[in-house]
């Protein structure tokens, strides 16, 4: 009987000192027929080497810093004379219509080809700092291989930008879960 009492007491002590369970959100599915894949990203040898030809430097710097969160595997670093450019941030005119994007990620895919994140100057003229940062975060998510998510989950990767004042300027847990599923 004494042995049983010691066993119960030991189990109670272990239960009191056990760490709390870790919350791990499940990855979200892509919308429609989209898929997430390493081959749809600008990642080359575990990194993205970028160059810059945009006037939206704050948004670019912000997005890069946010996607380099603790636990992220892909390094996003500036290009040098000794490396191959994987991604260029640039400005362009992508239209002003309701279906025209705020920005776009263009994957070129050939060996040594440069992919692009294009900020739509026509729609971003006079935009808030939060909206510009949202666009940069979203498009860099595509450059990392992430797809669009349904608006039923809190994600940076919605097909449509959130309403004014509700711009997502952080990496939500579901997007980190999709990133982790893709890149480890």
N, C-alpha and C positions, 0 to 999 in steps of 0.2 A: 504494500500500500504506500509506503514511504517513497519508493521508487517512482510510482505513478504521480505522487504529489510533486516530486522534483521535476519530472518531465513536463507536467502542466505548468509549473512555475517558470521553467526555462522557456517553454513555448510562449508564455505571456510576455516575458522580457523581450524575446525576439520580435514579437508582434509590435511592441511599443517602440522598438528602435528601427523597424523596417522602414525604408524610404517610401514615400507615397507613390502611387502608380503614376507613370508619365503619360500625359495626354499626347496622343499621336493622331492627328487628323488623317482621314483617308484621302488619297488623291481623288480629284474630281475627273469625271469623264469629259472628253472633248465633245463639242457640239457637232451635229450633223455627221459628215463623213471625215472630219478632220482627225488627224492622229498626231501623237507626239513621237518624235524620233530624233535620235542623235544626228542622223543624216539630213535633217531639215534645219540644223543649227549652223551657226557660224563658228562653232568650236573646232579647233584644230590642235591635236596633241594636248588636250586638257586645258586649253586657254583660248581666249579671244584677244587677238592683237588688233587694236583699233587706231584709226586716224580720224581727224576732225575737220570738217569743212562746213560747220554750222554756226549760226549766230545764237543758238540755244545752249550755250556752254553750261549754264547753271543746271539745266535739266539733264544734260549728258552726265556731268560730274555727279549729280545727285543719284541718278539711276545706277551708275556704275558702283557707287559706294553702297547703295542699298542691296544690290545683288551680290555683294561681297560679304554677306552676313556670316556669323560664326556657324561653321558647318557646311558652307558652300564649297564645292569641290573645284569648280571652274574658275580659273584666274582670268580677270579682265584687266589687261594692261596695255599701255600705249605701245604703238609700233615703234621700231627703231630701224636704223640703217641695216641691221643684221638679221631682221626677222621679216616674215611675210605678213602683209596686211590682210586680216581676215574680215574686217568690218569697218565701214566708213559711215560716220554720222554726217548727214548733209541736209540742206534745205532744198525744197522744190515746190513747184506749183502742181498740186494734185486735184485741183478743182474746188468749187465752192458750193456744190449742190448738196442736198440732204444726205445722199448716199456716198459722197466723197469722204475719204478718211481724214482724220486729224494727223495721222502719220502712217507709215507703211514700212514693213520689213521686206526687203527683196533678197531672196536667196538665189545666188547665181550658180553655185554648186560645182563648177568645174575646178579641177586641181589648180591651185594658185589664184583662183578668181576671188574678187572682193565682193562681199555681200554689203547691203546698204540698209541703214535706217534713215528714212526720209521724213523730215518734218514738213507738213503742209503749211507753208507760209501764208497761203491764202486764207486758211481757216484759223490759224493760230495768231494772226496779227491782233495784238491787244489782249491776248489771253492771259489769264492769271498765272502766277508762278506755280500754283498747285496743279492746274490743268497741264501746263508744259511738263512738269515733273511726272504726272500720271502718264502722259503720252510716251515719254522717254522710258519709264519703267515698263510699260506694256510692250513696247516694241523691242526692248532689250530682252524681255521674256520670250518673245518669238525667236530672237537671235540665239537664245539658249535652248530652243527646240520645243517650247511650250505652245499649246494650241489654245483656241478660244474655249471658254467655259460658259455654262448656262448661268443666267442671271439669278438662279435660285440658290447659288452658293456665293459666299463672300470671296471674290477673286479679283485680282488685278487684270485677269485675262478675259473679261467680258467682251463680247463682240461689239457692243455699243458703249461709248463712254458714259460714266455715271452722270447723273444730273449735276448741274452747277452747285458747288458747295459741298458735294459728296465725293470729290475726287479721292481715290485711294493713293496715298503717298507712302506706303509701306509695303512690305511683301507679306500678304496674308498667309496663315498657316497652311491653307489648302494648296497654295502655289508652291510653298516650300516642300510639301508632301509630293507634289507632282515632279518638282525638280529633283528631289531625292530618289524617286522611283526611276527617273531617267538617268541621273548621273551618280547615284549612290551617296 
